[in-house]
Amino acid sequence: MTRCRAVLAVLGKGVVLSHVTALRLLGVEVPHRLAGDDRIHVVTTSAAERPRRSGVVAHHTRQRSLDVVHVRGLPVTSPAQTWVQVSVGLLPDDVVVLGDAMMRRKHPLVTIAELTAVAERTHKVKGIVLAREQIARMRPRTDSSTETRTRLVLTGAGLPCPLVNEPILDEAGGFLALPDMQYPQWRIAIEYDGDLHRTDKVTWRRDVTRYRRMAAHRWTAIRVVADDLRDPSELLASVRSAIRAAETRAVAATA
């Protein structure tokens, strides 16, 4: 924050904090491949005024005006515009992960409609078409990037896109659970377990109770760990097996 203020004080008006710098100021998780970039990124609408300074990356946009928000008094490109700026240099899955990160269940910064609007009015920018195409793969209301990557593993293997952070109700309409993902048609819940679920006793006990309740209501819970994202073969086999079992039960119930 201090470095940003110092840079803006030197560069003057018409310069807006952008790209990775904007992500950090907005509180958005920075894509892994950009995490080591600690330079100050700024953008201006005037190529003639593009500043040159050590430790500063100056970008020029052809847009006549910028969508700007203010973070603690600092001018920053809006979440949607920042997503476009960063996404054009990312791989498709990373574009989705970044979009999801901006639409968290708690404190979302942007909507699908806002991302779409900014992407559609951005032209003649390398990578924008590919980035635009990823919007359909995004989902609001996720809680972590690992949840998003789990979903992308499932859909990338040809499985349907699961519902994200939707409550499961019991037969009486009471709250049962809020899994990371679910296939309600097969009564399958999918949860990503980070280390906290293993090391924190309160979290672990809460998990045990929740899974017992879900099992009592004929829901199958599939737990995902980091290794499953590196090699998803066992995860995919478990999900497909659970789907087959659910379909077999459904056929038997109608026989």
C-alpha distance (Angstrom), angle and dihedral (degrees) to the residues before:
residue distance angle dihedral
M1 . . .
T2 3.80 . .
R3 3.81 92.0 .
C4 3.79 90.5 49.7
R5 3.79 92.3 52.2
A6 3.78 90.8 48.7
V7 3.81 92.6 50.5
L8 3.80 93.2 48.5
A9 3.79 90.9 47.9
V10 3.80 89.3 58.1
L11 3.81 98.7 39.2
G12 3.79 95.8 46.2
K13 3.79 131.7 -158.3
G14 3.78 124.9 -13.6
V15 3.80 93.4 44.0
V16 3.81 120.5 108.3
L17 3.80 129.1 -169.0
S18 3.79 109.1 -113.4
H19 3.81 150.5 160.1
V20 3.83 115.4 22.4
T21 3.80 91.5 -4.3
A22 3.80 90.0 56.3
L23 3.81 91.0 49.1
R24 3.78 91.1 55.8
L25 3.80 93.5 46.6
L26 3.81 90.6 48.5
G27 3.81 90.3 51.2
V28 3.81 95.0 -116.6
E29 3.79 121.8 147.3
V30 3.80 108.5 -103.8
P31 3.83 116.1 -128.6
H32 3.80 111.0 -101.0
R33 3.79 95.1 -117.4
L34 3.82 90.3 55.9
A35 3.80 98.2 41.3
G36 3.80 93.0 100.5
D37 3.80 94.1 55.4
D38 3.81 104.5 102.0
R39 3.80 96.0 162.3
I40 3.79 119.8 119.1
H41 3.80 110.4 -106.9
V42 3.79 119.7 -156.5
V43 3.78 134.3 172.6
T44 3.79 133.6 -153.3
T45 3.79 133.3 -176.2
S46 3.80 91.5 -138.0
A47 3.81 118.8 74.8
A48 3.80 89.4 -165.2
E49 3.80 90.6 59.3
R50 3.81 96.4 46.8
P51 3.82 102.8 136.5
R52 3.79 124.1 -134.4
R53 3.78 117.8 -152.3
S54 3.80 136.8 142.2
G55 3.80 112.2 -93.6
V56 3.80 92.0 15.5
V57 3.81 126.4 104.9
A58 3.80 110.9 -157.9
H59 3.79 119.4 -159.4
H60 3.78 128.9 -169.0
T61 3.79 124.1 -147.3
R62 3.80 127.0 -162.2
Q63 3.79 90.1 -144.0
R64 3.77 114.1 112.1
S65 3.78 91.4 -135.6
L66 3.79 138.4 13.6
D67 3.78 130.1 -129.5
V68 3.79 100.9 -120.2
V69 3.79 133.6 -174.6
H70 3.78 126.8 179.8
V71 3.79 123.9 -122.7
R72 3.80 112.1 -169.3
G73 3.76 88.5 -24.7
L74 3.81 95.6 -48.6
P75 3.83 120.3 122.1
V76 3.80 108.6 -121.2
T77 3.79 131.3 172.7
S78 3.80 111.0 -102.6
P79 3.81 119.3 -96.3
A80 3.81 92.1 -105.3
Q81 3.79 93.9 47.9
T82 3.80 90.9 45.4
W83 3.81 89.8 52.4
V84 3.81 89.7 55.1
Q85 3.81 92.8 46.6
V86 3.80 93.6 52.6
S87 3.80 99.6 33.4
V88 3.79 96.4 61.6
G89 3.80 88.5 70.3
L90 3.81 98.0 45.7
L91 3.79 136.9 87.9
P92 3.83 115.3 -103.1
D93 3.82 97.1 -102.0
D94 3.81 90.9 47.5
V95 3.81 89.6 52.4
V96 3.81 88.9 56.1
V97 3.80 92.7 46.1
L98 3.81 90.7 52.1
G99 3.80 92.7 48.1
D100 3.80 91.5 49.6
A101 3.81 89.9 48.6
M102 3.79 89.2 59.3
M103 3.81 91.9 52.1
R104 3.80 101.2 50.0
R105 3.79 119.9 164.5
K106 3.78 87.7 -115.5
H107 3.81 117.4 50.7
P108 3.83 101.0 -6.2
L109 3.79 113.7 -162.7
V110 3.78 100.9 -163.3
T111 3.80 143.9 11.2
I112 3.79 133.1 -127.4
A113 3.80 88.3 -110.5
E114 3.81 92.1 54.9
L115 3.80 92.8 48.5
T116 3.79 90.2 49.0
A117 3.80 93.5 48.8
V118 3.81 94.4 52.0
A119 3.82 93.1 42.7
E120 3.80 92.4 50.6
R121 3.78 93.8 52.4
T122 3.80 92.5 47.6
H123 3.80 110.8 94.0
K124 3.80 139.4 170.0
V125 3.80 92.2 23.9
K126 3.79 117.7 129.9
G127 3.79 110.2 -115.4
I128 3.80 97.2 15.7
V129 3.81 94.8 112.9
L130 3.81 91.9 53.8
A131 3.79 91.5 45.0
R132 3.80 91.3 48.8
E133 3.80 90.6 53.0
Q134 3.82 91.6 57.8
I135 3.80 95.0 62.3
A136 3.81 91.3 84.3
R137 3.82 88.9 59.2
M138 3.81 94.1 54.7
R139 3.78 125.1 98.1
P140 3.80 128.9 -165.3
R141 3.83 123.3 -136.0
T142 3.81 99.9 46.2
D143 3.80 119.4 143.8
S144 3.80 101.4 -152.3
S145 3.78 145.1 10.1
T146 3.80 90.1 -113.1
E147 3.81 89.1 60.7
T148 3.79 88.9 53.2
R149 3.79 92.7 48.5
T150 3.80 90.3 49.3
R151 3.80 89.7 53.9
L152 3.80 90.9 48.5
V153 3.81 90.4 51.8
L154 3.81 89.6 54.1
T155 3.79 96.5 46.7
G156 3.79 92.0 40.3
A157 3.80 88.2 59.1
G158 3.79 91.5 54.2
L159 3.80 98.4 -98.3
P160 3.81 119.6 134.3
C161 3.78 118.4 -93.3
P162 3.81 107.1 -95.9
L163 3.78 124.1 -134.4
V164 3.80 112.2 -96.9
N165 3.81 123.6 -131.4
E166 3.78 95.6 -24.7
P167 3.82 117.6 151.3
I168 3.79 121.0 -108.6
L169 3.78 113.6 -138.7
D170 3.77 127.8 -158.2
E171 3.79 124.3 -125.9
A172 3.81 90.8 -85.0
G173 3.80 92.8 52.0
G174 3.79 94.6 -104.2
F175 3.78 123.5 138.8
L176 3.79 113.7 -90.6
A177 3.81 107.8 165.3
L178 3.80 145.8 -28.9
P179 3.81 105.2 -137.3
D180 3.79 123.3 -172.4
M181 3.80 89.7 -117.4
Q182 3.77 136.9 -1.5
Y183 3.77 145.7 -175.8
P184 3.82 100.4 -149.3
Q185 3.80 92.5 -176.3
W186 3.81 88.4 64.9
R187 3.83 98.2 28.5
I188 3.80 91.1 -119.7
A189 3.81 122.1 147.8
I190 3.80 121.9 -167.2
E191 3.79 121.4 -159.6
Y192 3.79 129.3 -175.6
D193 3.80 109.4 -142.1
G194 3.78 116.0 -156.9
D195 3.80 121.3 -169.9
L196 3.81 91.1 -85.0
H197 3.80 88.8 71.0
R198 3.81 88.0 58.5
T199 3.80 102.9 37.3
D200 3.81 102.8 37.7
K201 3.81 112.0 75.9
V202 3.79 95.3 -157.4
T203 3.81 92.4 51.2
W204 3.81 92.1 45.0
R205 3.82 93.1 50.9
R206 3.79 91.3 46.6
D207 3.81 89.3 51.7
V208 3.81 92.3 51.2
T209 3.80 91.7 51.3
R210 3.80 92.6 46.9
Y211 3.80 94.1 49.8
R212 3.80 91.1 48.7
R213 3.79 90.7 52.7
M214 3.79 91.7 48.0
A215 3.80 92.1 49.5
A216 3.80 89.9 50.1
H217 3.81 87.7 57.8
R218 3.82 92.6 48.6
W219 3.79 97.0 -102.9
T220 3.79 120.0 141.9
A221 3.81 113.4 -140.5
I222 3.80 117.9 -156.2
R223 3.78 115.2 -166.6
V224 3.79 121.2 -151.5
V225 3.82 127.2 -156.8
A226 3.79 133.3 -174.2
D227 3.81 93.4 -92.5
D228 3.81 89.2 61.1
L229 3.79 90.4 63.6
R230 3.79 91.7 52.4
D231 3.81 92.6 47.0
P232 3.82 111.0 12.7
S233 3.81 97.1 178.2
E234 3.82 95.9 105.0
L235 3.81 92.5 42.8
L236 3.80 92.2 51.7
A237 3.80 91.6 46.1
S238 3.82 90.1 51.8
V239 3.79 93.2 49.9
R240 3.79 93.3 47.1
S241 3.80 91.1 47.1
A242 3.80 90.7 51.2
I243 3.81 90.6 49.8
R244 3.80 91.9 51.1
A245 3.80 90.9 48.6
A246 3.80 91.4 50.1
E247 3.80 92.0 49.5
T248 3.80 91.1 48.0
R249 3.80 90.5 52.6
A250 3.80 90.5 48.6
V251 3.80 91.7 52.6
A252 3.80 91.7 46.8
A253 3.80 90.9 50.4
T254 3.80 91.5 57.0
A255 3.80 96.0 43.4
